[in-house]
């Protein structure tokens, strides 16, 4: 059989590549081979994550971002300056700015509330765990059947809803013994008071207020997640699988107070999660760098001590199981800054039942 046009073209292309390699200097040859290897890695990554681009220009743009991110990750891991590792995950073709725009969404307290929570008069008002004198040395609410599987918010900035729901699922299980996956989409669609704006961000405290005023939340099954702002389904929102009676704020800037709360139940916390370290976190105890510009809502579901003696918070994220340690991150605990690492102790709260 005569060779097809495609077969002849591939042969010619291979010959030209070989010829180019032969005519290059050793340095140029290595660079060309490295670029070809990176192209293959990108293709494999695209297949793994089912990523398709609208045209050649977009694919080239994404390849260049991917290449820069891979270089950063490999250099970071090779340097070994931190007790955690990064990996080429599903966010590898996003710039850090693009990543922040689609995966965070915590609005934060208004200035008046921040000042009030930081005042000494507020410190132990409405904090039910103030008199807790002893806590377990470690805690993992997952092992006690209090935490639902990790979820994925997708390209919708409603981390606040996932954080509030996870905390509500936890207190409901502790009260009733039943672990039920509750609806984030109900909050996205129906919670329109305060600062909550669906995929455009929100605040866990306001989510708790909605759950209280609505007399509860429906299940994930009955009101499934869409990763988009849709119209509130009033019928489903009137069905309640779990309720809360109120919520309380953990005294601000106190890891000791946060420890007391997490020892008793999963707690909604806000953190700054905008850096490359968060974007590509893979394993180990995250120690920064990060600041205190709170932009992401997550849930503290435990704490512990690593093999090298580093204390950490066990935090449930909402970026799917392919990120971090099966969707979780260990964040250093007991740091010198009163706000805690990445501001984790600044605006924590939990529902009551």
C-alpha positions as CSV (number, residue, x, y, z in Angstrom):
1,X,0.0,0.0,0.0
2,X,1.3,3.5,-0.9
3,X,2.0,5.7,2.1
4,X,-0.8,8.2,2.9
5,X,-0.3,11.9,2.8
6,X,-0.4,12.0,6.6
7,X,2.2,9.3,6.8
8,X,4.5,11.1,4.3
9,X,4.0,14.4,6.2
10,X,4.9,12.8,9.5
11,X,8.0,11.3,8.0
12,X,9.1,14.6,6.5
13,X,8.4,16.4,9.8
14,X,10.4,13.9,11.7
15,X,13.2,14.2,9.2
16,X,13.2,18.0,9.5
17,X,13.2,17.8,13.3
18,X,16.1,15.4,13.1
19,X,17.9,17.7,10.7
20,X,17.3,20.7,12.9
21,X,18.7,18.8,15.9
22,X,21.8,17.8,14.0
23,X,22.5,21.3,12.9
24,X,22.0,22.8,16.3
25,X,24.6,23.4,18.9
26,X,24.5,21.2,22.0
27,X,22.8,24.0,24.0
28,X,20.2,24.6,21.3
29,X,19.5,20.9,20.9
30,X,18.9,20.5,24.6
31,X,16.6,23.5,24.6
32,X,14.6,22.2,21.6
33,X,14.3,18.7,23.2
34,X,13.1,20.3,26.5
35,X,10.5,22.4,24.7
36,X,9.3,19.3,22.9
37,X,9.1,17.4,26.2
38,X,7.1,20.3,27.7
39,X,4.7,20.2,24.8
40,X,4.1,16.5,25.4
41,X,3.6,17.1,29.1
42,X,1.0,19.8,28.3
43,X,-0.8,17.4,26.0
44,X,-0.9,14.7,28.6
45,X,-2.1,17.2,31.2
46,X,-4.9,18.4,28.9
47,X,-6.0,14.8,28.4
48,X,-5.9,14.1,32.1
49,X,-8.0,17.1,33.0
50,X,-10.2,17.0,29.9
51,X,-9.1,20.5,28.9
52,X,-9.9,21.9,25.4
53,X,-9.1,25.3,24.1
54,X,-11.2,27.4,21.7
55,X,-8.4,27.9,19.1
56,X,-4.6,27.7,18.4
57,X,-3.9,31.1,19.9
58,X,-5.6,30.2,23.2
59,X,-3.8,26.9,23.3
60,X,-0.4,28.6,22.8
61,X,-1.2,31.1,25.5
62,X,-2.2,28.3,27.9
63,X,0.9,26.3,27.1
64,X,3.1,29.3,28.0
65,X,1.3,29.7,31.3
66,X,1.6,26.0,31.9
67,X,5.3,26.0,31.1
68,X,6.0,28.9,33.5
69,X,4.0,27.3,36.3
70,X,5.8,23.9,35.9
71,X,9.1,25.7,36.0
72,X,8.1,27.5,39.3
73,X,6.8,24.2,40.9
74,X,9.9,22.2,40.0
75,X,12.3,24.9,41.2
76,X,10.3,25.3,44.5
77,X,10.3,21.6,45.2
78,X,14.0,21.3,44.3
79,X,15.0,24.1,46.6
80,X,13.3,22.3,49.5
81,X,13.1,25.4,51.6
82,X,9.6,24.6,53.0
83,X,8.0,21.6,54.7
84,X,5.4,21.2,52.0
85,X,5.4,20.3,48.3
86,X,3.7,21.7,45.2
87,X,2.4,19.7,42.3
88,X,1.2,20.3,38.7
89,X,-2.5,20.1,39.4
90,X,-5.6,21.1,37.5
91,X,-4.8,24.8,37.9
92,X,-1.6,24.6,36.0
93,X,-2.7,26.5,32.9
94,X,-4.0,29.5,35.0
95,X,-2.1,32.6,35.9
96,X,-2.2,33.4,39.6
97,X,-4.5,36.3,38.9
98,X,-6.9,34.1,37.0
99,X,-6.8,31.5,39.7
100,X,-7.7,34.0,42.4
101,X,-10.6,35.4,40.3
102,X,-12.3,32.1,39.9
103,X,-11.5,30.1,43.1
104,X,-11.8,32.5,46.0
105,X,-14.8,34.7,46.9
106,X,-14.7,35.6,50.6
107,X,-16.1,39.1,51.2
108,X,-15.0,39.7,54.7
109,X,-16.5,41.5,57.6
110,X,-17.2,45.3,57.4
111,X,-14.8,47.6,59.2
112,X,-17.3,48.2,62.0
113,X,-17.7,44.5,62.7
114,X,-13.9,43.9,62.5
115,X,-13.3,46.6,65.1
116,X,-16.0,45.2,67.3
117,X,-14.7,41.7,67.2
118,X,-11.2,42.9,68.0
119,X,-12.2,44.9,71.0
120,X,-11.6,43.5,74.5
121,X,-15.3,43.8,75.4
122,X,-16.3,41.4,72.6
123,X,-13.6,38.9,73.3
124,X,-15.6,36.3,75.2
125,X,-19.2,37.5,74.6
126,X,-21.3,34.7,73.0
127,X,-18.4,32.2,72.9
128,X,-19.8,29.0,74.4
129,X,-16.4,27.4,74.6
130,X,-14.7,30.1,76.7
131,X,-14.5,27.9,79.8
132,X,-13.1,24.8,78.0
133,X,-10.0,24.1,80.0
134,X,-8.6,21.0,78.2
135,X,-8.7,19.8,74.6
136,X,-7.5,16.6,73.0
137,X,-3.9,16.7,71.7
138,X,-5.2,16.0,68.2
139,X,-8.6,16.1,66.5
140,X,-9.8,14.8,63.2
141,X,-13.6,15.2,62.7
142,X,-13.4,13.1,59.6
143,X,-12.6,10.0,61.6
144,X,-15.6,10.7,63.8
145,X,-18.0,10.7,60.8
146,X,-18.7,14.4,61.1
147,X,-17.4,15.5,57.7
148,X,-18.9,14.9,54.2
149,X,-16.6,14.1,51.3
150,X,-14.7,17.0,49.7
151,X,-16.7,19.0,47.1
152,X,-15.7,21.2,44.2
153,X,-17.0,24.8,43.8
154,X,-15.7,24.9,40.2
155,X,-15.3,28.4,38.6
156,X,-17.8,30.0,41.0
157,X,-16.6,32.2,43.8
158,X,-18.9,30.8,46.4
159,X,-16.3,29.3,48.8
160,X,-18.3,31.1,51.6
161,X,-21.3,28.8,50.9
162,X,-19.1,25.6,51.0
163,X,-17.5,26.7,54.3
164,X,-20.8,27.5,56.0
165,X,-22.4,24.3,54.7
166,X,-19.5,22.1,55.9
167,X,-19.8,23.6,59.4
168,X,-23.6,23.2,59.4
169,X,-23.2,19.5,58.3
170,X,-20.9,19.0,61.2
171,X,-23.0,20.4,63.9
172,X,-26.1,18.6,62.5
173,X,-24.3,15.3,62.7
174,X,-23.1,16.0,66.3
175,X,-26.6,16.8,67.3
176,X,-28.5,14.1,65.5
177,X,-25.9,11.4,64.7
178,X,-26.8,11.7,61.0
179,X,-24.3,13.0,58.4
180,X,-26.2,14.7,55.5
181,X,-24.7,16.5,52.5
182,X,-26.4,19.8,52.4
183,X,-27.0,22.2,49.5
184,X,-24.6,25.0,48.7
185,X,-26.6,25.9,45.7
186,X,-29.5,26.9,47.9
187,X,-27.3,29.5,49.5
188,X,-26.0,30.6,46.1
189,X,-29.5,31.1,44.7
190,X,-31.6,32.1,47.7
191,X,-29.3,33.9,50.2
192,X,-29.3,37.4,48.7
193,X,-29.3,39.6,51.9
194,X,-26.2,41.1,53.4
195,X,-23.0,40.8,51.4
196,X,-23.8,37.3,49.9
197,X,-23.8,37.5,46.1
198,X,-23.6,33.9,44.9
199,X,-20.7,33.3,42.7
200,X,-19.5,36.8,43.3
201,X,-18.6,36.1,46.9
202,X,-20.1,36.2,50.3
203,X,-19.6,35.8,54.1
204,X,-20.2,32.7,56.2
205,X,-21.9,34.6,59.0
206,X,-24.5,35.9,56.6
207,X,-25.0,32.3,55.3
208,X,-25.7,31.2,58.9
209,X,-28.2,34.1,59.2
210,X,-30.0,32.8,56.0
211,X,-30.1,29.2,57.3
212,X,-31.7,30.5,60.5
213,X,-34.3,32.7,58.9
214,X,-35.1,30.0,56.3
215,X,-35.5,27.4,59.1
216,X,-32.9,25.2,57.6
217,X,-31.3,23.9,54.4
218,X,-32.3,21.2,51.9
219,X,-30.0,18.3,50.9
220,X,-27.4,18.3,48.1
221,X,-29.4,15.6,46.3
222,X,-32.7,17.6,46.2
223,X,-31.0,21.0,45.5
224,X,-27.9,20.0,43.5
225,X,-24.9,22.2,42.9
226,X,-24.6,24.0,39.5
227,X,-21.5,26.1,39.9
228,X,-23.4,29.1,38.7
229,X,-25.9,31.7,39.8
230,X,-29.4,30.4,39.1
231,X,-33.0,31.3,40.2
232,X,-33.9,30.4,43.7
233,X,-36.1,27.3,43.8
234,X,-38.5,28.4,46.5
235,X,-40.1,24.9,46.7
236,X,-36.9,23.1,47.4
237,X,-35.7,25.9,49.7
238,X,-38.8,25.3,51.9
239,X,-37.8,21.7,52.5
240,X,-35.4,21.4,55.5
241,X,-33.0,18.5,56.1
242,X,-31.0,20.3,58.8
243,X,-31.4,23.3,61.0
244,X,-29.4,25.6,63.2
245,X,-30.5,27.8,66.1
246,X,-27.8,30.4,65.8
247,X,-24.1,31.0,65.3
248,X,-21.2,32.4,67.2
249,X,-18.0,34.2,66.3
250,X,-14.7,32.9,67.7
251,X,-12.8,35.7,69.5
252,X,-10.6,37.3,66.9
253,X,-6.9,36.9,66.7
254,X,-6.7,34.0,69.1
255,X,-5.5,30.6,68.0
256,X,-6.1,29.4,71.6
257,X,-9.8,30.3,71.3
258,X,-10.0,28.7,67.8
259,X,-8.4,25.5,69.2
260,X,-11.2,25.3,71.8
261,X,-13.8,25.7,69.1
262,X,-12.3,23.2,66.7
263,X,-12.0,20.7,69.5
264,X,-15.8,20.8,69.8
265,X,-17.0,21.0,66.2
266,X,-15.9,21.9,62.6
267,X,-15.5,25.7,62.3
268,X,-15.8,28.1,59.3
269,X,-12.6,30.1,58.9
270,X,-11.4,32.7,56.4
271,X,-7.9,32.8,55.1
272,X,-5.7,34.4,52.5
273,X,-5.3,31.8,49.8
274,X,-4.2,33.7,46.8
275,X,-0.5,32.8,46.4
276,X,1.2,30.2,44.2
277,X,1.7,28.1,47.4
278,X,-2.1,27.6,47.7
279,X,-2.7,27.3,44.0
280,X,-0.3,24.3,43.7
281,X,-0.2,22.9,47.3
282,X,0.2,19.2,47.2
283,X,1.3,17.8,50.6
284,X,3.0,18.6,53.9
285,X,2.4,21.4,56.4
286,X,1.8,24.7,54.7
287,X,3.9,27.4,56.3
288,X,3.4,30.3,53.9
289,X,4.2,32.8,52.6
290,X,0.8,34.4,52.9
291,X,-0.7,37.5,54.3
292,X,-3.9,38.4,56.1
293,X,-6.0,39.8,53.2
294,X,-8.8,37.3,53.7
295,X,-10.2,36.1,50.4
296,X,-11.2,32.5,50.9
297,X,-13.7,30.6,53.1
298,X,-12.8,27.1,54.2
299,X,-13.5,24.8,57.2
300,X,-11.2,23.8,60.0
301,X,-12.1,20.2,60.8
302,X,-9.2,19.3,63.1
303,X,-5.7,19.8,64.2
304,X,-2.6,17.8,64.9
305,X,1.2,17.6,65.0
306,X,3.4,16.4,62.1
307,X,6.2,13.9,62.4
308,X,8.8,16.7,62.7
309,X,6.8,18.3,65.5
310,X,5.1,21.1,63.5
311,X,1.6,21.9,64.8
312,X,-1.1,22.3,62.2
313,X,-4.7,23.0,61.5
314,X,-6.5,20.4,59.3
315,X,-8.5,22.4,56.8
316,X,-11.2,21.2,54.4
317,X,-11.2,23.1,51.0
318,X,-13.7,23.1,48.2
319,X,-11.4,22.7,45.2
320,X,-12.0,19.0,44.6
321,X,-10.0,15.9,45.7
322,X,-7.3,16.4,43.1
323,X,-6.0,19.4,45.0
324,X,-3.8,19.2,48.1
325,X,-4.0,16.1,50.3
326,X,-7.2,14.7,48.7
327,X,-8.8,18.1,49.0
328,X,-7.4,19.0,52.4
329,X,-4.5,21.2,53.5
330,X,-2.5,21.2,56.7
331,X,-1.7,24.8,57.8
332,X,0.8,25.6,60.4
333,X,-0.7,26.2,63.9
334,X,0.7,28.2,66.8
335,X,2.6,30.8,64.8
336,X,3.9,34.1,66.4
337,X,1.4,36.3,64.6
338,X,-1.8,36.8,66.6
339,X,-3.9,36.5,63.4
340,X,-2.6,32.9,62.8
341,X,-1.1,31.8,59.5
342,X,-2.8,33.4,56.6
343,X,-5.2,35.1,59.0
344,X,-7.0,31.8,60.0
345,X,-7.8,33.1,63.5
346,X,-9.2,36.5,62.4
347,X,-12.8,35.8,61.4
348,X,-13.7,32.3,62.5
349,X,-17.3,31.3,63.3
350,X,-19.5,28.3,63.9
351,X,-23.2,27.4,63.9
352,X,-25.1,26.2,67.0
353,X,-27.9,23.7,67.1
